[in-house]
Amino acid sequence: MQQEEFDFISIGDTTTDAFIRINQASVYTDDKGGEKLCVENASKVPYESVTVVPAVGNSPNAAVAAHRLGLKSALVTDIGDDWHGKEDLETFAKNGVDTQFIRIHSGKESNYHYVLWYKAERTILIKHHDYPYALPNIGKPRWIYFSSVGEDSIEYHHEIANFVKENPNTKLAFQPGTFQIKLGYDTLKDLYEASAIFFCNKQEAQLILKSDENDTATLARMLHTKGPNLAVVTDGPGGAYTANSEALWHMPMYPDPKPPLDRTGAGDSFSSTLTSFLALGLPIEEALKRAPINSMSVVQYIGAQEGLLSRDKIEEYLKNAPQEYMPKKL
């Protein structure tokens, strides 16, 4: 029996996010420009609500986004044999993501994160359970999208890099998570060099490059020299900068129709949407026009997936975009 081939296979950890809405908190900026969320210590802090969102995470979010945009998508992930894992599987199936590569580990727990949700921002308390990571027989997909996994996974990264090198018709999009960013460039050099696209935000780029460079465009150029064919660095309201061997592009944000409700998943939706439209055959400047639209929609909802749009809906927003909403070659 011939193995089914996929357009888009996403690889990375799955979690359930519990959004805890708080309003009795404050934010201050430290001497390095970092924002700190503060609550009163040794006290009882009231919360407004809790909203539980299963089957999320950088890679699951990307798999759902790709499916809604018309790609045949699957997910490689590890979950426990607990109730949360069962709910994850059911949610993926409802969202059209193929689950044949999901590994269920007997006696292990599924990931569960707590999200402190203050105004439109979130601070996530994370815990990645220890799973025996290994790449299953995924055939020869057109694209692999690799993102956040737990700490005991360095060999897994090398396995994925080797797979891409041995299968040149499979392109890799790499969006590092917290642990992968801490590893830095040298440890994952083979993965950077195997990447067709690399995504991170400005602060993450500075950490990866161990650089105090503050210009986002320059950071994108610096990351491109590290191996990825296309390096993309996002800068919140400042938009995104994309560098390859031919050009540097700047893409502004799509204007918010109303103030964001929750910024969770904004980066995932931008990265996965850009990758998906490249997989659909669009040139970079056209894919760039569409990626911020999904981010704009996602931040209007709680969680990273509810606001993900279909391709038709993205085209409708693009048709009604302001005249200045265009990629600019620098």
C-alpha positions in Angstrom: 0.0 0.0 0.0 1.5 3.4 -1.0 2.0 5.8 1.8 -0.2 8.9 1.8 1.9 12.1 1.1 1.1 15.3 2.9 1.6 19.0 1.9 2.4 20.1 5.4 3.6 18.1 8.4 4.0 20.0 11.6 6.3 18.6 14.3 6.3 19.7 18.0 4.7 19.5 21.4 1.0 19.7 22.1 -0.4 21.3 25.2 -3.7 22.3 26.8 -3.7 26.0 27.8 -5.8 27.2 30.8 -6.3 31.0 30.4 -6.6 32.6 33.8 -7.9 36.1 33.4 -6.6 38.6 36.0 -7.0 42.3 36.5 -5.3 43.0 39.8 -1.8 43.1 38.5 0.7 45.6 37.1 3.5 45.8 34.6 6.8 47.6 35.0 9.8 47.9 32.6 13.3 46.9 33.9 16.5 48.7 33.1 17.0 46.4 30.1 13.6 47.2 28.6 12.0 43.9 29.6 8.4 44.0 30.9 7.6 42.3 34.2 4.2 41.1 35.3 3.6 41.8 39.0 1.1 40.5 41.5 1.0 41.0 45.2 3.1 38.3 46.9 1.8 36.3 49.8 -1.8 37.3 49.1 -4.9 36.1 47.5 -5.1 37.4 43.9 -8.6 37.4 42.4 -9.2 36.1 38.9 -12.1 36.8 36.5 -12.4 33.6 34.6 -10.7 30.4 33.4 -10.9 29.3 29.7 -9.4 25.9 28.8 -8.2 25.4 25.2 -7.0 21.9 24.3 -4.7 20.7 21.5 -2.6 23.9 21.0 1.1 24.8 20.8 3.2 26.2 18.1 3.2 23.2 15.9 -0.5 22.2 16.4 -1.5 25.7 15.7 0.4 25.6 12.4 -1.2 22.3 11.4 -4.6 23.7 11.9 -3.8 26.9 10.0 -2.4 24.9 7.1 -5.6 22.8 6.9 -7.9 25.8 6.9 -5.8 27.3 4.1 -6.4 24.2 2.0 -3.3 22.1 2.6 -3.3 18.4 3.5 -1.8 18.6 6.9 -0.7 16.2 9.6 0.9 16.5 13.1 3.8 14.6 14.7 3.5 15.1 18.4 3.7 13.2 21.7 0.9 13.0 24.3 0.0 11.0 27.4 -2.7 8.4 27.8 -4.7 10.6 30.1 -7.9 12.5 29.6 -6.2 15.6 28.2 -4.5 13.5 25.6 -7.8 12.0 24.5 -9.3 15.5 24.3 -6.3 16.6 22.2 -6.9 13.8 19.7 -10.6 14.5 19.4 -9.9 18.2 18.8 -7.3 17.6 16.1 -9.8 15.3 14.3 -12.5 18.0 14.4 -10.0 20.6 13.0 -9.1 18.3 10.0 -5.5 17.5 11.1 -4.4 14.0 10.3 -3.5 12.2 13.6 -1.7 9.0 12.3 1.7 10.2 13.5 0.6 11.2 17.0 2.3 9.0 19.6 0.4 8.1 22.8 2.7 7.2 25.7 1.3 4.8 28.4 1.6 6.1 31.9 2.7 9.6 30.9 0.8 12.9 31.3 0.0 15.2 28.5 1.3 18.8 28.6 -0.8 21.3 30.4 0.1 25.0 30.7 -1.3 27.9 32.7 -1.7 31.2 31.0 -1.8 34.4 33.1 -3.9 36.7 30.9 -3.5 40.3 31.8 -5.0 42.9 29.3 -4.1 41.7 25.8 -0.9 40.0 26.8 -0.2 36.6 28.4 2.5 35.1 30.6 2.6 31.3 30.2 3.7 28.9 32.9 5.1 26.0 30.8 6.1 22.4 31.5 7.1 20.0 28.7 6.9 16.4 29.9 9.8 14.1 29.0 8.9 12.0 25.9 11.1 9.6 23.9 11.2 11.8 20.8 11.7 10.0 17.5 10.7 10.8 13.9 8.2 8.3 12.6 7.9 7.3 8.9 6.3 10.4 7.5 6.9 9.6 3.9 8.1 12.6 1.8 6.0 15.6 2.7 6.4 18.8 0.7 6.9 20.9 3.8 7.9 20.2 7.4 7.1 22.8 10.1 9.2 22.3 13.2 8.7 24.1 16.5 8.7 23.9 20.2 9.7 20.6 22.0 11.0 19.7 25.4 14.5 19.9 26.7 15.5 16.2 26.2 15.4 16.5 22.4 18.8 17.6 20.9 19.2 14.3 19.0 15.6 14.8 17.6 16.7 18.1 16.1 19.6 16.4 14.3 17.4 13.6 13.1 15.0 16.1 11.5 17.9 18.1 9.9 19.3 14.8 8.5 15.9 13.9 7.1 15.6 17.2 5.2 19.1 16.9 3.9 18.3 13.3 2.6 15.0 14.4 1.1 15.7 17.6 -0.9 12.1 17.8 -2.2 11.0 18.4 1.4 11.4 22.0 2.7 11.8 22.9 6.3 10.2 25.8 8.2 11.8 26.2 11.6 10.1 28.4 14.3 12.1 27.7 17.5 10.4 27.5 20.9 11.8 28.6 24.3 14.2 25.7 24.8 15.5 25.8 21.2 16.2 29.5 21.5 18.2 28.9 24.7 20.3 26.3 22.8 21.5 29.0 20.5 22.9 28.7 17.0 25.9 26.5 17.4 24.1 23.5 18.9 21.5 23.5 16.1 23.7 24.7 13.3 22.6 21.8 11.0 19.0 22.6 11.5 19.5 26.3 10.6 21.4 25.3 7.5 18.6 22.8 6.5 15.9 25.5 6.9 14.1 26.9 3.9 12.5 29.4 6.2 13.4 30.5 9.8 11.0 32.5 12.0 11.6 34.3 15.3 10.8 37.7 16.9 13.3 40.5 17.5 14.1 39.6 21.1 14.6 35.9 20.2 16.9 36.9 17.3 19.1 38.9 19.7 19.3 35.8 22.0 20.1 33.4 19.3 22.7 35.6 17.8 24.0 36.7 21.2 23.8 40.3 19.8 22.9 43.7 21.1 21.9 44.7 17.6 18.6 46.7 17.8 17.7 47.1 14.1 15.3 44.4 13.1 16.2 44.5 9.4 19.8 43.9 10.3 18.9 41.0 12.6 17.0 39.4 9.7 20.1 39.7 7.4 22.3 38.3 10.2 20.1 35.3 10.6 20.0 34.7 6.9 23.8 34.4 6.9 23.5 31.6 9.4 22.0 29.2 6.8 18.2 29.6 6.3 17.3 30.4 2.7 14.7 32.9 4.1 15.0 34.5 7.6 11.9 36.2 9.0 12.1 38.4 12.1 8.8 39.9 13.5 8.7 43.0 15.6 5.1 43.3 16.9 3.6 46.6 15.8 6.7 47.2 13.7 5.7 44.4 11.3 8.1 41.8 9.9 11.4 41.8 8.1 12.3 39.1 5.6 15.8 38.5 4.2 17.1 36.2 1.6 20.0 36.3 -0.9 18.1 38.5 -3.3 16.2 41.1 -1.2 15.1 42.4 2.2 11.3 43.0 2.6 9.4 44.9 5.3 5.7 43.9 5.8 3.5 46.1 8.1 0.8 44.8 10.4 -2.7 44.5 9.1 -4.7 47.1 11.0 -6.7 45.7 14.0 -10.5 46.2 13.6 -10.6 46.6 17.4 -8.2 46.3 20.2 -6.7 42.8 20.5 -8.3 40.5 23.1 -5.5 38.0 23.5 -2.1 37.9 21.6 -1.5 34.2 22.1 -0.7 32.6 18.7 -0.1 35.8 16.8 3.4 34.7 15.9 2.4 31.1 15.1 -0.4 32.3 12.8 2.0 34.6 10.9 4.7 32.0 10.5 2.4 29.1 9.5 0.3 31.3 7.1 3.4 32.6 5.3 4.7 29.0 5.0 1.3 27.7 3.8 1.0 30.3 1.1 4.5 29.6 -0.1 3.5 25.9 -0.2 0.5 26.9 -2.3 2.9 28.4 -4.8 2.7 32.1 -4.1 5.9 34.3 -4.4 7.2 35.8 -1.2 5.8 39.2 -1.6 2.2 37.8 -2.1 2.6 35.4 0.9 3.8 38.3 3.0 0.5 40.2 2.2 -1.6 37.4 3.6 0.3 36.3 6.8 -0.5 39.4 9.0 -4.2 39.0 8.2 -4.4 35.7 10.1 -2.5 37.2 13.0 -4.9 40.1 13.1 -7.8 37.7 13.3 -6.3 35.4 15.9 -5.7 38.1 18.4 -9.5 38.9 18.4 -10.2 35.6 20.1 -9.1 33.6 23.2 -6.4 31.1 22.3 -4.4 30.5 19.1 -6.8 28.7 16.8 -10.3 30.0 17.0 -9.5 33.0 14.8 -7.6 31.2 12.1 -9.1 32.0 8.7 -9.9 30.2 5.5 -8.1 31.2 2.3 -11.3 32.8 1.0 -11.6 34.9 4.1 -8.0 36.1 3.9 -8.5 37.1 0.3 -11.6 39.1 1.3 -9.6 41.0 4.0 -6.8 41.6 1.5 -9.2 43.0 -1.1 -10.3 45.5 1.6 -6.9 46.4 2.9 -5.7 50.0 3.2 -3.6 51.2 0.3 -0.5 51.5 2.4 -0.7 47.8 3.4 2.0 46.5 1.0 5.3 44.8 1.3 8.2 47.2 0.8 11.6 46.1 -0.7 14.4 47.8 1.3 
